Amino acid sequence: MAHKVALIADPGIDTAVAIAAALYDPQLEVVGIAATAGNISAEEATRNVQIVVDNLDPPRWPRLGEALPVRYEVEGTRLHGSGGLGGISWPYAGRHRTLPSDKLLVELTTEYADELTLVCLGPLTVLARALDREPQLAKRVRQIVVVGGAWREPGNASAVAEFHFYCDPEAARQVLHCGAPIILVPLDVTRQLLVSPAEIATFTDRDTRACRFLRKILHYGVGATSRLYGIEGFHLKDVLGISVLTCRHAFHTRPMTVDVETRGELTRGMSVVDLTPRRAPPNVDMVTEVHLPAVREHLHRVFRRYLCD
């Protein structure tokens, strides 16, 4: 039986690829996608979630949630392009009667109590608001996967803070301490999945609408990564948030006690890992190692067999 998941997403190129990986993997049933601001504004996130799903055209469409009207101090358009999806003006027809993302999560966790995994591929504001709206939500989820934080790696939003945690450190702290089983996928791991232009070509080489869409946005991402960082390729960070569910044997986790700095002038959004002997009980299973060949093989198989067929 497929594993029921709901995604919290701020597409973003790598987030769009992660959504594709989730929608077409037969091991998963994506019952909802809750848009959130992050890489782009709230309005753009709501639009982009629908654009991504429209272009991927999965066999089963998930329910979609509207991003909450929040704004962060940072955004990701330098890497992802104006609008977030490669600087391209994609056709878009707005939907009516879309629930706010936090309310959507409450409804889904009620409908699929004890079955649903939440996968957070963006800032944690929406999930924190859902926890405020329904305090029992943490007890109803099967688990929460959080792509965020950094342990031994430098940050990508500041010297010490990862982007998702930096956007809303208070929300990140609230989620990490909500009491639900949490798998934390930090920047230490997500920075490892770099796909080259040649590799991108191998899993998007067919002439389908979904493949053409992925090729276009990834082509922009490769160029932006080269201009900004002098690296040839593109990091599929958010894809590892999906792969930890579908390719679990490739990931090694360690129970850890993790908090988030919310006020420091230089350390706001920093992940604080407590390794002292008298630390509090672990609140997350942190991914510390990943076997990338297994992840790549699974990703290629899903895309070539299902998405680009």
N, C-alpha and C positions, 0 to 999 in steps of 0.2 A: 504494500500500500504506500502511495506517495506521502511524503512528509509535508504537512500543511505549514506554509510560511506566509508572513506578511512582511513586506519590505518598507523601510523608511528611507527615502531617496531624494537626492538633490542633483539630478543629472545635468551636467557633467558627463564627460566622455567615458571615463572608466566606470562610472555608475551605470551608464547606458549599456555597456558591455556586460556588467554584472546582472542587470535586469534581464538581458538576453539569455545569459547562462542559466538563470533561475527559471525563466518562463519555458525554456525548451528542455530542461533536464527532466527525464521521466521520473526521477526520484523525488521531485518536488511538485507540489501543487501550490501555486502562488494565488492566494485568495484575496490579497489586497496589496496596493502600493500607496503609501501615504507620502505625499510630496512634502518636502521641507526646503526652506531657504538654506543656502550654504555656499556652494560653488557659484550660484546665481541667486537672484532675488526670489522672494516668495511667489510673485506673479509668474516669473519665468520658470520656476520649478514646477508649478501646477501645469503650465503649458507643456513643459518638456516631458513630463511623465506621460501625458497623452500622446505627444509626438512620437516618443520612443515606442510605446505600445502599438500605436497606429502602424508604424513602419515595420515592426517585428511581426505584427498580425498573428499572435499565438493561437493555438487551437482552442484555448479557453481564456477568456479575458477576465482579469481580476477586477475587483472594485477599486476605484481610485479615490484618493482623498485630496482635498485642497490645502495647500500650504498655509500655515498661520502667518498673519501679517507682522513678521518680525524682521529686523534688519541687524546685520552683524557688522563688526568693524573691518572685516576682511571678506574677500570674495576671490573666485578662482578664474576669472575670465581671461587673464593673461595666458593661462595654460589651455583653457577649454574653448576660448574664442568668445566673441560677442554673442550673447544669448545662451552660451554654454554647450552648444552642440556643433562645434567646428566653425562658428561664425556664419553659418548658413541660415537663411530665412526659410525654415521648413513650413509647409502648409499646415494650418491649424484651425480646427473648428471647435470652439469652446463647448463644454457640456453644461447642461443645466442640472440643478439639484445635486451638486457634488457636496458631500459632507466635509466639514473641516477634518483635517487629518487626525487630530487627537480624538475626535468623536468616532471616526472610523475605527481606530484601534480599539476603543472601548467596545464597540459593537462586535468586532471580529473576535476579540478575546472572550467575550460573553458567548457568542455563537459556537466557538470552537474551544470551549474551556478544557484545559489540560492537554490539548492537542497542538496548539499553535506555537510556532517559534517566530519570534520577532527578530529581523535582521536589520540592524541600524547601519546604513551606508552614508550617513550624513550627520550633522549636528544633532544633539540629543534633546533639543527643546520640545519637539512634538511628543516624544515619549514621556518626558517629564510632565508635560501638561496633561497627558492621558492619565498618568499616575495621580495627578492632583484631582482630575475629574472622577476617577474611580480607584480608590485606594486598594481595592481587592485585586486589581489587575495583575500585580506581581505574583499573586498566588494562583492565578488562572493560566499563566503561560507555561508552556513546556520548558522553554529556555529563551534566553536573549543572547544574540550574537552582536557584539559591538565592535565595529571597525573603528579604532580610535586609540589615542594615547601613544606614548613613546616611552620606552624604558631606558635602554642604553644608547639609543640613536639620538642624534640632534633632531630638533623639531623641524617642521616645514611651514609653520606659521610664525614662530619666533625661534630663538636659539634653543629653547627647551620644550616648546609646546607643539603638539600635533594639531592640525587644522580643525578637526571636528571638535576636540576638547577646547581649543582656544575660542571658537565661536561662542560657546555657552558653557563655561566651566561649572557654573552652578547646576545646570541640568545634568552634566556629565557626572558630577558628584552624586546627585540625587539618584540617578539610574544605577550607578555602581553600588549604592547602598540600599537598593530597594528590596533586597531579599530574594529575588528570583535567581535561578541558576544562570550564570553569565559566562560566556566564552568571550574573552577579550583578545582581539587580533590587532596588535600594535604595529606602529610604523617600522619597528625592527624587522618584522616579517613581511609586511606589505610592500616595502621598498624592494624586495627581492624579485618580484614578478615583473620583469622587464621583457616586453615582446619586441622583437626586431621587425622592420618592414617586411623582410622575407617571411617571417613566421606569420605575420598578419595576413599576408597574401595567401598562405596555405589554408587558412580556415575561413577566408572570405572570398574565395576565388570563383564562386558560382554566380550565375547571373540571376539571382533572386532579389526581390525588393529588400529583404532583411540584410543580405550580404552587401548590396550596394550601399545601404544606409551605414552599416558598420565600417565599410571601407572608407567612405567619405569622412566620417568623424575621426576615425583613427589616423587617416592621412594628415589631418590637421594637427592631431595630438603629437604625432611624430615630429612634424615640423616645429611646433611650439617647444617641445622638449629639447630639440637641438638648439634652437635660438636661445632659450632661457638657461639651459644647464650644460650645453655641449655634449649631450648624450644622444646616441643613435638608438631610437626605440621609444616605447611608451610604457609607463608603469600602470599595470592593471590592479591597482591597490584594492579596490572594492570587490574585485572578483574573488579574492581570498575569503571574503565574508560569506560568499556562497559555497566556495569549495570546501570550507571546513565542515559543512553539512553533507556534501555529496561525495567527498573524497576524504572522509574522516581519518582513515588509516595513514594519510600522508602528513598529519599534524601531530606534533607532540605538545601537550599542555602541562602546565604546572600550577597547582593551587597557590594563589598569591593574595596578599593583602594590599589593595591598591586604593589610593585616594587621589583627589584632584585639587590642586592649589587654585583658589578662586580670587585672591586679592593681591598677590605679589606684583610689584611694579615691573619686575623683570621675569617673573615666573608664573604669571597668570596662565592657567590652562595646563600647567605641567603635571604629568603623572608622577605621583609619589608612591614608590614601592617600598613597603615596610619589611625589611629583612631582619629586624632586631629579634632577639630571642623571645621577648615577651610581647610580641606583636598581637594584634587582634586576630580573631579567626579569619581565614581566607574568605574573600568575598567574590573572587573571580577565578576561573581557570584561564590562565594566560597562555596563549600560543607562544612557545619559545623556539620551535624549530618547524620547518616545513620541508617536505621532500618534493621539490619543484618538478622533477620529471614526471611524477605521478599526477600532479595537478595539471601540467601541460597536456599530458596524454588524455586525461579525462575531458579537459576543455575542448581539445581538438575533436575528440570523438563526438561529443554532444553537438558541436556546431556543424560538423560535416554530415552527421547522420540525421539530425533533426531540424536544425535551424536553417541550414542552407541547402536542404534537399530539394 
